[in-house]
Amino acid sequence: MKVFIVHAHPEPQSFNGALTLHAQEVLRAAGHEVRVSDLHAMKWNPVLDRHNFTTVANPDYFKPQQEEMHAAQHHGFAPDVQAEMEKLQWCDVLVFQAPLWWFSLPAILKGWVDRVFAMGFAYGGGRWFDRGVFRGKRAMLSLTTGGGDSFYAPDGINGDINDLLYPINHGIFYFCGFDALPPFLSYAPARVSDTQRAAYLAAYGERLLTLDTVKPLSYPPLAAFDETFRRRAG
Ligand SMILES: Cc1cc2nc3c(=O)[nH]c(=O)nc-3n(C[C@H](O)[C@H](O)[C@H](O)COP(=O)(O)OP(=O)(O)OC[C@H]3O[C@@H](n4cnc5c(N)ncnc54)[C@H](O)[C@@H]3O)c2cc1C
């Protein structure tokens, strides 16, 4: 397997840092190839604006998706974006490693998606969901939280973790054709025991070795929707 980890944490000694380090060791020991984009180390700029492009489709009015379509046709993405696009094309499995911040991805990682998952490259022209650009590839979230697992149970105070992550698993990964895998959660690493943290790392190592076999989350195909994109009866 070729695994591409996009790592988003400002502190290398964090538990997120430990998870990404462990992932590289486990996967390489098993003969897999790994590439990591450590967004803070790269000083990744998360803001999508004209700096995303070396080309200009319309100098008078900046419409991101129009510029993206134009850039996709004219090799017009900025070098930092182009480099990430090539890693996406290279990989079999994409992993996002990050803390849950405000029930979502940290801005630096959301901005990586904003800039790299460009129209004309990652979606567009009828290529979405099960007809998506990245079909055949898999993607997984590996997230840490502040709240414990009970906070994210179906009846927990923060809501069901699978509902919270739907916009990412369905709206980003599956939208672009990836099979979204069940997320790996390390709940409250700052508050659990050393033993539990070691158990998280061990369980993550085991999960990584099943990236190519674990059953993806189940989402309906395009054929399940009518011409107004509502679910067909039955
Ligand atoms: C802006 C913001 C928004 C947030 N929003 C949310 C939210 O919506 N929901 C929520 O639940 N939480 C939220 N949080 C909390 C956040 O999710 C957690 O603080 C974070 O996930 C914890 O992960 P970490 O890697 O930062 O842990 P750290 O605090 O870096 O690490 C935890 C512990 O692991 C130890 N450790 C490091 N390496 C190893 C190793 N190899 N082996 C064993 N132990 C190790 C560290 O020393 C430390 O003691 C938010 C935090 C911020 C800053």
The ligand as an SDF file (V2000), in Angstrom:
LIG
                    3D

 53 58  0  0  0  0  0  0  0  0999 V2000
   -9.0760   25.2520   19.2100 C   0  0  0  0  0  0  0  0  0  0  0  0
   -9.4210   23.9650   19.9220 C   0  0  0  0  0  0  0  0  0  0  0  0
  -10.6550   23.4050   19.7430 C   0  0  0  0  0  0  0  0  0  0  0  0
  -10.9900   22.1960   20.3430 C   0  0  0  0  0  0  0  0  0  0  0  0
  -12.2160   21.6480   20.1060 N   0  0  0  0  0  0  0  0  0  0  0  0
  -12.5160   20.4420   20.6460 C   0  0  0  0  0  0  0  0  0  0  0  0
  -13.7750   19.8190   20.3640 C   0  0  0  0  0  0  0  0  0  0  0  0
  -14.6000   20.3130   19.6170 O   0  0  0  0  0  0  0  0  0  0  0  0
  -14.0240   18.6300   20.9490 N   0  0  0  0  0  0  0  0  0  0  0  0
  -13.1300   18.0110   21.7860 C   0  0  0  0  0  0  0  0  0  0  0  0
  -13.4060   16.9190   22.2870 O   0  0  0  0  0  0  0  0  0  0  0  0
  -11.9380   18.5860   22.0530 N   0  0  0  0  0  0  0  0  0  0  0  0
  -11.6030   19.7660   21.4970 C   0  0  0  0  0  0  0  0  0  0  0  0
  -10.3690   20.3230   21.7520 N   0  0  0  0  0  0  0  0  0  0  0  0
   -9.3750   19.5240   22.5160 C   0  0  0  0  0  0  0  0  0  0  0  0
   -8.4120   18.7660   21.5720 C   0  0  0  0  0  0  0  0  0  0  0  0
   -9.1380   17.9400   20.6800 O   0  0  0  0  0  0  0  0  0  0  0  0
   -7.4390   17.8990   22.3730 C   0  0  0  0  0  0  0  0  0  0  0  0
   -6.6940   18.7400   23.2090 O   0  0  0  0  0  0  0  0  0  0  0  0
   -6.4990   17.1190   21.4660 C   0  0  0  0  0  0  0  0  0  0  0  0
   -7.2230   16.2550   20.6200 O   0  0  0  0  0  0  0  0  0  0  0  0
   -5.5530   16.2460   22.2840 C   0  0  0  0  0  0  0  0  0  0  0  0
   -4.5830   15.6650   21.4220 O   0  0  0  0  0  0  0  0  0  0  0  0
   -3.0650   16.1770   21.4450 P   0  0  0  0  0  0  0  0  0  0  0  0
   -2.2590   15.4220   20.4560 O   0  0  0  0  0  0  0  0  0  0  0  0
   -3.0390   17.6680   21.3450 O   0  0  0  0  0  0  0  0  0  0  0  0
   -2.6870   15.7150   22.9130 O   0  0  0  0  0  0  0  0  0  0  0  0
   -1.4400   16.1710   23.8300 P   0  0  0  0  0  0  0  0  0  0  0  0
   -1.9930   17.0170   24.9310 O   0  0  0  0  0  0  0  0  0  0  0  0
   -0.3350   16.6940   23.0160 O   0  0  0  0  0  0  0  0  0  0  0  0
   -0.9550   14.7660   24.3880 O   0  0  0  0  0  0  0  0  0  0  0  0
   -1.6650   14.0720   25.3920 C   0  0  0  0  0  0  0  0  0  0  0  0
   -0.6490   13.3030   26.2150 C   0  0  0  0  0  0  0  0  0  0  0  0
   -0.0070   12.2980   25.4100 O   0  0  0  0  0  0  0  0  0  0  0  0
    1.3530   12.2680   25.7610 C   0  0  0  0  0  0  0  0  0  0  0  0
    2.1680   11.6010   24.7530 N   0  0  0  0  0  0  0  0  0  0  0  0
    2.8300   12.1640   23.6960 C   0  0  0  0  0  0  0  0  0  0  0  0
    3.5080   11.2080   23.0180 N   0  0  0  0  0  0  0  0  0  0  0  0
    3.2360   10.0390   23.6190 C   0  0  0  0  0  0  0  0  0  0  0  0
    3.6430    8.6960   23.3750 C   0  0  0  0  0  0  0  0  0  0  0  0
    4.4740    8.3570   22.3860 N   0  0  0  0  0  0  0  0  0  0  0  0
    3.1790    7.7180   24.2010 N   0  0  0  0  0  0  0  0  0  0  0  0
    2.3430    8.0230   25.2220 C   0  0  0  0  0  0  0  0  0  0  0  0
    1.9380    9.2890   25.4950 N   0  0  0  0  0  0  0  0  0  0  0  0
    2.3860   10.2750   24.7110 C   0  0  0  0  0  0  0  0  0  0  0  0
    1.6880   13.7240   25.9610 C   0  0  0  0  0  0  0  0  0  0  0  0
    2.8750   13.8750   26.6800 O   0  0  0  0  0  0  0  0  0  0  0  0
    0.4810   14.1920   26.7550 C   0  0  0  0  0  0  0  0  0  0  0  0
    0.6270   13.9360   28.1300 O   0  0  0  0  0  0  0  0  0  0  0  0
  -10.0350   21.5450   21.1760 C   0  0  0  0  0  0  0  0  0  0  0  0
   -8.7880   22.1280   21.3940 C   0  0  0  0  0  0  0  0  0  0  0  0
   -8.4830   23.3270   20.7720 C   0  0  0  0  0  0  0  0  0  0  0  0
   -7.1130   23.9240   20.9920 C   0  0  0  0  0  0  0  0  0  0  0  0
  1  2  1  0
  2  3  1  0
  2 52  2  0
  3  4  2  0
  4  5  1  0
  4 50  1  0
  5  6  2  0
  6  7  1  0
  6 13  1  0
  7  8  2  0
  7  9  1  0
  9 10  1  0
 10 11  2  0
 10 12  1  0
 12 13  2  0
 13 14  1  0
 14 15  1  0
 14 50  1  0
 15 16  1  0
 16 17  1  0
 16 18  1  0
 18 19  1  0
 18 20  1  0
 20 21  1  0
 20 22  1  0
 22 23  1  0
 23 24  1  0
 24 25  2  0
 24 26  1  0
 24 27  1  0
 27 28  1  0
 28 29  2  0
 28 30  1  0
 28 31  1  0
 31 32  1  0
 32 33  1  0
 33 34  1  0
 33 48  1  0
 34 35  1  0
 35 36  1  0
 35 46  1  0
 36 37  1  0
 36 45  1  0
 37 38  2  0
 38 39  1  0
 39 40  1  0
 39 45  2  0
 40 41  1  0
 40 42  2  0
 42 43  1  0
 43 44  2  0
 44 45  1  0
 46 47  1  0
 46 48  1  0
 48 49  1  0
 50 51  2  0
 51 52  1  0
 52 53  1  0
M  END
$$$$
